[in-house]
Amino acid sequence: MSKSLKKIDPDVHFRVLNLLEDDPNMTQRKLAEKLGISLGGVNYCLKCLIDIGHIKAANFKKTPDKSVYFYLLTPQGVKEKVKLTASFLKRKMSEYHALKKEIIAVQSKAKRDYSDFRE
């Protein structure tokens, strides 16, 4: 495992791959906005993902603005996205079940407290 991969949050890693798969033309600024992280954070993440071979970046050949890139998932990136999707869903389902359990407990306590208050 690459050193740079250890520094990328798995949720951010998953979301970047997911967003770029849907829209390879997405700018770093738009990625930052959608992810809720800084532009510098997105730049760092993209560089790491390029270094480890999960995405490749290319300039649009016909545009005069050479800073415009599109990002494509590599076959390795697609495989990693599948793994990240499974772990993301497992983690989020676990969080959902814990939150649901907590909500039920709070609702139950609130009903008891309210009924005690009314008497």
N, C-alpha and C positions, 0 to 999 in steps of 0.2 A: 504494500500500500504506500502510495506517495506521501511524502511529508506534507505537501500542500493540502491533500485531501483531508487530513486529520484536523485541519484548521477551519474547514467549511462546516457550518451547522447542517445536519442532515435534512432539516426541513427546508432550509434555503437552497441546498443542493437540489432537492426534489423539485421545489417550486421553479427554480431557474430552468432546469431541464424541461419541465412541463410547459412553462410559458414559451420557451424557445421552440419546442416541438410544434406548438400551436401557431406561433408567429416568429419565424426566423428573422424577419426584418425589424423586430422590436429593438428600439434604441436602448442604450444603457440608462438613459434618463427615465424612459417609460418603465423599464424593469425595476429601477429603484423605487419609482412611484407605486407600482403594483406590489412590490415586496415589502415596502415600508422600511427600507434601509437606505443608507447614504449612497450617492453616486460612486464615491470612492470604494465603498463596500462591494458594490456590484462589479466595479472594474477589477478589484482584487479577486473576487469570486470567479469572474470570467477568465482571468489569466490562469488561475489554478485549474479550472476545468479544461482549458486549452492544454496546459502543461501535462495533465494526466490523461489526455486523449479522449475526453468525453464530448467535447465540442470542437469544431473548427470554425475559424472566422475567415471571411473573405470580403474583399471590397467589391462593390458594384462596379463593373468595368466601365459602363457608359455614363456614370454620373461625374460631374465636375468636382463634387465634394468628396474627396478621397477619405474623409473621416467616416463615411457611411459604410457600415458593415452589415452583413447578415451572418447569423450563427446557425450552424447545422449540427445536429447530433450525429456523432459517429456511431458505427455499429456497437462499439464498446459503451458509448453513452446511452444507447437504447437499452442495452442489457442492464446497465447500472440503474437506469430509470425504472425498469421493471422491479428490481430489488428494492429500490427506494420507495416505490409505490406500495409494495407489500408491507414494508416496515412502517411507513407513514400511516397507512390504514390501520395497522395493528395498534400503533401508539395512540392514534386519535380515537379509536373505538374504546380502548382502555380508559382514556381520559373521559370520554362520553359516559361510560358506565359508572365511573367514580363520581362524576358530576351529577348524574341522574340520581345516584344513591344519596348523595349529599342533599340534593334538592328535596327529595322525599323525606329525609330526616328533618330538615328545617321546616318543611310544611307541616309535618306531624307535630313537631314541637310548637309551632305557631298556633295550630288548632287547639292544642292542650292549653297553652298559655292564654289564648283568647277565651276559651270556655271557662277557665279559672277566673278570669278577669270579669266575666259577665255575671258570675254568681255572687 
